[in-house]
Amino acid sequence: MKRGNAIAVTAGVSLLFAVFFIYPALSVVGEAFRDQDGNFTFAFVAEVFRNPVYVEGLWNALLLGVASTFVTLLIAFPLALLSHRYDFMGRRILGALILIPLVLPPFVGAIGVMHILSVTGSLNSLLIEIGLMDPAKRIDWLAEGRFWGIVAMNALHLYPILYMNIAASLSNLDPAMEQAAENLGCRPARRLFRITLPLAMPGIFAGSSIVFIWSFTELGVPLVFNYSRVAPVQVFHGIKDLGGNPAPYALVAVILLISALVFGLTKFLFGRSTSGAQPRPKGRDAEKKLTGLNSLGCAIIFATVFVVASIPHAGVVMLAFSDNWYDSLTPIHWTIAHFQEALGDPLVVPSIENSLFYAGIATGIAVVVGLAIAWVVVRSDIRGRNVLDALVMLPLAVPGLVLAFGYLALSQEGKPLHFMMGVGGSPALLLIAAYAVRRLPYVVRAAVAGLQQSNPAMEEAARSLGAGSWRTLRRISIPLIGANVAAGAILAFAFAMLEVSDSLILAQQSQHYPITKAIYTLLSTLGNGHELAAALGTWAMVFLGIAIVGATALGGKKGGLFKL
């Protein structure tokens, strides 16, 4: 790539990120430290820490983040270690199945879990049926364990991200280190804590930082579980009085600072750690082939995690097909009427059309910009290309709640981004920008992987024969990395379609609702609102499942799309 073109792309991308990512995020921080006269002040942030309600919300959010990360690690690390060390029956199939939780946004899965754990839900019905519960003394699991219900939902949804990061980290370890320790008499448990675990720390902390930030700022699940004593929900409710109440700005600023601290600490401690993480020497495989009961035991562990993680999905699907689900293990009567009625609801079809429009344009922007960035990172030699690569990964570390709140604040009357509000208050441009920025990392990582794997000699040969840069790109480069770009684009589109924080905060009028805002609204509808929301969630689950399978088949690398 010509140096001038690389510099132009870098400057253009930096400008776009400055306007649509850094500026909205920092503007929230600025508003939190600026009084009505424009003077610098700590008063608003100090008031957050003096107000016991906000302190409780922040503390609960931190506890949710820490607990969710710990539980996620307890699930993901043993799975990744077993997959790394042993070859057992059905490993490939089971390794794919445990990624299933990614196909359902956790707040949609929470709808099914609510019905399973309610007083007259499936769990109590099962316990009564087997004689472990008195029908007159039912347990309200959600009322008594709402916090841990959210932790469970977060962990069951996010453990694949941590699993992929750890598995990718373990796959790059030199097996000679473990073999040398074994030859010197080091026992397996000691070898795990003295050799394997320290070398895998970069992957563990990279994945854990994503899980923590996601859980710490999760909005959808607490809303569905009606857990209002948590900072993200307090910010969401504070939107109603955005003009006269500085507390939401201060809360978001604190959330952003904590998230940035976690991300920065992770990158500082492990971002450059390469010890023991060189490519594995060929012909030296550390895997052991298991047979008999040992092989069956590993398969059972993976299958158990898959079954437990599928409970929210099963709950959503059963609720969507249920005609009468009350005080029974499964629905008493089944029906497809909810799917038909959902398509006839005035919210549903327009929300699907809106999401297709928002996500489609955002994905197109992400593909164009992502290809340009990948080209600079892999094919150019300019200084700062590694900084550009790190810059476009930041949306994975900055909470969607922060970016959405920044967009909302800057689009108010008289603010710099007010021009992005369309006719009738349409947030289309804001949502497209938010979706594109937040899903750009998937396209960049996929395109970078494709370019790194393709031979640049073919491009050089085309240019030596007189082909221009554009012709070389169109006829040689894009066909070579087309599968990788398609994989990143599919994931970007699918996750944009089901984005939660941006959709709930930016879409304020029903005619502009995307799918996730329609699902949330249906939950508060009297009558069969939960069933209609579950039906729409089932459609979304099927769509996202197909997208993830397609992306993996086209070139998604284990862990690559979710690495920091």
PyMOL commands that set and color helices and strands:
alter all, ss='L'
color gray80, all
select helices_A, chain A and resi 3-32+43-50+52-85+91-97+100-103+106-117+122-129+141-144+146-171+175-183+188-216+220-224+231-241+247-270+292-309+311-321+337-344+348-379+385-391+394-396+400-410+418-420+423-425+428-453+456-464+469-497+501-506+510-512+515-523+529-554+560-562
alter helices_A, ss='H'
color red, helices_A
select strands_A, chain A and resi 86-87+288-289+322-324+333-334
alter strands_A, ss='S'
color yellow, strands_A
deselect
rebuild
show_as cartoon
